[in-house]
Amino acid sequence: MEDTAAHLLLALLAGYLVVGAAVGVSFIVFGIGRVDPGARAAPWAFRLIVLPGVIALWPWIAARWIRSGAAP
């Protein structure tokens, strides 16, 4: 029973991170400048620094991106 719960939890976490990585990379490439005009001219080093946070907070970032009307 415990083994099944642990596997389920890890599978859910892995799914969350995979979706987060997909949203994060697309947001960093296409959306960051649309959602935050101040980040439009940001160097790639900045974008790589914020990528882990975008991956972790992808539901909030995706909702904000959609609300901005700039989602692909």
Protein Blocks (a to p, Z undefined) as FASTA:
>chain_A
ZZmmmmmmmmmmmmmmmmmmmmmmmmmmmmmmmmmmmlmmpcfklmmmmmmmmmmmmmmm
mmmmmmnopaZZ
